[in-house]
Amino acid sequence: MFTSLFGRCIGIFSAVAVLLLFFFPLVTGPFPATHGPATIFRLKWAVLMLLLSMVIAAFRIASMRLVKARLACARLAEAREHIRRDVTPAALMRVLRC
């Protein structure tokens, strides 16, 4: 009888203590005791989101550079199409005449 009453008291006391930690965190003390365990998960989530946003930004910058490089190649190819190359001997002789 004594052990079951003692076990019940310990169980109820520990449940109340855990609920008090969740609902009324301490003002000073270790981080989980002052801010509750949920903020640790928020911190991990925030760090994960920060890393993910950095990776996304890096991919966006890389894709913009790729698009700019493709545009530059397209402009160069377009400019080369407009250049007429006349390498016949008569054309070369015309250049040498004064």
C-alpha positions as CSV (number, residue, x, y, z in Angstrom):
1,M,0.0,0.0,0.0
2,F,2.8,2.4,0.9
3,T,4.7,1.8,-2.4
4,S,1.7,2.4,-4.6
5,L,0.9,5.6,-2.7
6,F,4.5,6.7,-3.0
7,G,4.6,5.9,-6.7
8,R,1.4,7.8,-7.3
9,C,2.8,10.8,-5.4
10,I,6.0,10.7,-7.4
11,G,4.1,10.4,-10.7
12,I,1.8,13.3,-9.9
13,F,4.6,15.4,-8.7
14,S,6.7,14.8,-11.8
15,A,3.8,15.5,-14.1
16,V,3.0,18.8,-12.3
17,A,6.7,19.7,-12.4
18,V,7.0,19.0,-16.2
19,L,3.8,21.0,-16.8
20,L,5.1,23.9,-14.7
21,L,8.3,23.9,-16.8
22,F,6.3,24.0,-20.0
23,F,3.8,26.7,-19.0
24,F,5.9,28.8,-16.6
25,P,9.6,28.7,-17.8
26,L,12.3,30.1,-15.4
27,V,13.6,33.6,-15.7
28,T,17.3,32.6,-15.3
29,G,18.9,29.3,-15.9
30,P,19.9,27.0,-18.8
31,F,18.4,27.8,-22.2
32,P,15.8,25.0,-22.2
33,A,14.6,25.8,-18.7
34,T,14.2,29.5,-19.4
35,H,12.8,29.4,-22.9
36,G,11.2,26.0,-23.0
37,P,12.1,23.0,-25.2
38,A,10.0,24.3,-28.1
39,T,12.4,27.2,-28.8
40,I,15.3,24.7,-29.3
41,F,13.2,23.2,-32.1
42,R,12.5,26.7,-33.5
43,L,16.2,27.4,-33.4
44,K,17.0,24.3,-35.3
45,W,14.2,25.1,-37.8
46,A,15.5,28.6,-38.2
47,V,19.1,27.4,-38.9
48,L,17.8,24.9,-41.4
49,M,15.7,27.6,-43.1
50,L,18.8,29.9,-43.2
51,L,21.0,27.2,-44.8
52,L,18.2,26.4,-47.3
53,S,17.8,30.0,-48.3
54,M,21.6,30.3,-48.7
55,V,21.6,27.3,-51.1
56,I,18.6,28.6,-53.0
57,A,20.3,32.0,-53.4
58,A,23.5,30.4,-54.6
59,F,21.5,28.4,-57.2
60,R,19.7,31.6,-58.3
61,I,23.0,33.4,-58.7
62,A,24.5,30.5,-60.7
63,S,21.5,30.3,-62.9
64,M,21.6,34.1,-63.6
65,R,25.2,33.8,-64.5
66,L,24.4,30.9,-66.8
67,V,21.6,32.9,-68.5
68,K,23.9,35.9,-68.9
69,A,26.6,33.7,-70.4
70,R,24.1,32.2,-72.9
71,L,22.9,35.7,-73.8
72,A,26.4,36.8,-74.4
73,C,27.1,33.8,-76.6
74,A,23.9,34.4,-78.6
75,R,24.8,38.0,-79.1
76,L,28.3,37.1,-80.3
77,A,26.9,34.5,-82.7
78,E,24.4,37.1,-84.0
79,A,27.2,39.6,-84.5
80,R,29.2,37.0,-86.3
81,E,26.4,36.4,-88.7
82,H,26.3,40.0,-89.8
83,I,30.0,40.1,-90.6
84,R,30.6,39.2,-94.2
85,R,33.9,37.5,-94.9
86,D,35.1,37.9,-98.4
87,V,38.4,36.2,-98.7
88,T,38.5,35.8,-102.5
89,P,41.8,37.0,-104.1
90,A,40.0,39.8,-105.9
91,A,38.6,41.1,-102.7
92,L,42.0,41.0,-101.1
93,M,43.5,42.9,-104.0
94,R,40.9,45.6,-103.6
95,V,42.0,46.2,-100.1
96,L,45.7,46.6,-101.2
97,R,44.9,49.1,-103.8
98,C,45.2,52.7,-102.8
